[in-house]
């Protein structure tokens, strides 16, 4: 009888199938987050050094007639909207000064109407609040109404 200690062979670590599944899931989650981040910025525009942060809807979009249209401005800017060459009356615009947003949503009583099944174009006339409308600029974009 020998009382010599037995040496255990070190256990080798191998890639287990469940490790590959975890790695694949991690890659899928990372790609999904990247795609969602990029998609969230598709409405973003950089006009006049960032005066306009976003237009609603994005240029070239297809929307329903009851969807909102408008502009999201940088802090310190104001705007008015013109749809298909017709200025939208101020009482039909929704202005949220805290967010620097000016939007329009067509209702049954709206004087301004989107043209269904055609391209509609918006011109946003925007200006720095401190300078007034005399220092205005224009930005235009078009979209289709289904």
GUNUTI-414087 format. One record per residue (C-alpha): residue in three letters; x, y, z. Coordinates in steps of 0.05 Angstrom, whole numbers, plus 32768, in hexadecimal, padded with zeros to 4 digits. Example, Ala and Ser with C-alpha at 12.3 -4.5 7.8 and 13.67 -1.06 7.14 Angstrom:
2
ALA80F67FA6809C SER81117FEB808F 
This chain:
146
UNK800080008000 UNK801A80417FEC UNK800580808010 UNK801D80AD7FDA UNK7FEC80E37FC8 UNK7FCB80DC7F85 UNK7FCF81177F58 UNK7F8E812A7F37 UNK7F9381407EF0 UNK7F7D81877EE6 UNK7F38818C7EC7 UNK7F3B81AD7E83 UNK7F0881E07E74 UNK7EE581D77E33 UNK7EB382037E11 UNK7E7081E87E24 UNK7E3581EF7DF4 UNK7E0F821B7E25 UNK7E4B824B7E25 UNK7E4382547DDA UNK7DF982627DE3 UNK7E0882977E17 UNK7E3B82B87DE9 UNK7E0B82B77DAF UNK7DD482D77DDA UNK7E04830D7DF0 UNK7E15831D7DA8 UNK7DCB83207D95 UNK7DBC834F7DCE UNK7DF6837D7DBD UNK7DE383807D73 UNK7D9A838E7D86 UNK7DAE83C87DB2 UNK7DDA83E47D7C UNK7DA383DF7D47 UNK7D6F83FF7D75 UNK7D9F84387D85 UNK7DAC84457D3C UNK7D6184407D2B UNK7D5084727D62 UNK7D7B84A67D40 UNK7D5D84A07CFA UNK7D3184DE7D06 UNK7D6D85067D1B UNK7D86853D7CEE UNK7DBD85707CF8 UNK7DA685B17CD9 UNK7DC885F37CE3 UNK7DF985DA7D16 UNK7DC585B27D3C UNK7D8C85E47D3F UNK7D5C85AB7D2C UNK7D62856C7D55 UNK7D2C85437D33 UNK7CF485487D00 UNK7CB385217D06 UNK7CAA84F67CDE UNK7CEF84E67CC2 UNK7CFA84FC7C7A UNK7CDE84C97C49 UNK7CB284A77C7E UNK7C6D848A7C72 UNK7C3A84A07CA6 UNK7BF0849E7CB4 UNK7BC784DE7CAD UNK7BBB84E07CF8 UNK7C0684DD7D08 UNK7C2A85197D24 UNK7C5985447CFB UNK7C8985777D17 UNK7CCE858C7D2C UNK7CF985857D6A UNK7D2885BF7D71 UNK7D6685CD7D99 UNK7D5C85F67DD8 UNK7D5086407DCA UNK7D2C86387D87 UNK7CE486417D70 UNK7CC1862C7D30 UNK7C84862E7D04 UNK7C6F85F97CD2 UNK7C5585FC7C8B UNK7C3585BE7C6C UNK7C3285B77C21 UNK7C3C86027C18 UNK7C0586157C4A UNK7C1A86337C8D UNK7BFC860C7CC7 UNK7BD5863C7CF3 UNK7BF686477D37 UNK7BB7862F7D5B UNK7BBE85EB7D39 UNK7C0785E27D4E UNK7C1A85C37D90 UNK7C5585E87DAC UNK7C7B85CC7DE8 UNK7CAE86017DFA UNK7CCF85D77E30 UNK7CE185A37DFB UNK7CEA85D47DC1 UNK7CB785AC7D98 UNK7C8485C47D66 UNK7C5485907D4C UNK7C1385897D25 UNK7BE185517D28 UNK7BA785527CF7 UNK7B62854F7D15 UNK7B1C854F7CF7 UNK7B18859A7D04 UNK7B5D85AB7CEB UNK7B6085E07CB5 UNK7BA185C17C9D UNK7B9D857C7C7E UNK7BD185487C69 UNK7BC8852D7C23 UNK7BBC84E27C26 UNK7BE284B37BF7 UNK7C1084EA7BE1 UNK7C51850A7BF5 UNK7C4985417C28 UNK7C8085747C36 UNK7C8C859F7C74 UNK7CB485DE7C79 UNK7CCA85F17CBF UNK7CDB863A7CC8 UNK7D06863D7D07 UNK7D2C86747D2B UNK7D5386817D6B UNK7D22869A7DA0 UNK7D5286D17DB4 UNK7D5886ED7D6D UNK7D1086E77D57 UNK7CF086D17D16 UNK7D1887047CEE UNK7D5386D47CF5 UNK7D2D86977CDC UNK7D44865D7CB1 UNK7D1D86267C8D UNK7D2385DB7C8C UNK7CF685AF7C61 UNK7CE885647C5D UNK7CB585377C3C UNK7C9084F77C4F UNK7C5684CF7C34 UNK7C1184C57C53 UNK7BF284807C4B 
